Amino acid sequence: MYWGWLAVFALVGAQMSWVLRPFIGSPRAEFAWFRPREGSFFEGVATALRQLLGG
């Protein structure tokens, strides 16, 4: 049960960090209250894996 809770907690934390990314952002980017979201954490991981594997 502990490992299941830990996995769910990690996945929810990863998605929340992806959602909050526009607010934290890069120091060099111009200030904006809202920026467009670019998918989800899981889409980002899938895209990175496809690029890494040459797809």
C-alpha positions, 0 to 999 in steps of 0.5 A: 500500500505504501508503494502504491501511495508513493507512486500516485503521490509522485505522479500527482506531484510531477503533474502539478510541477508541470502545471505551475511551470508557467508561474515559476518559469525562466528568469530571462523570460518576460513577465506574464501572468498566464502563459499557454500550457503545453500539454501535460507532464506525461505528454512531455515525457513521451515526446522526450522519449520519442526524440531520444529514441530517434522517432 
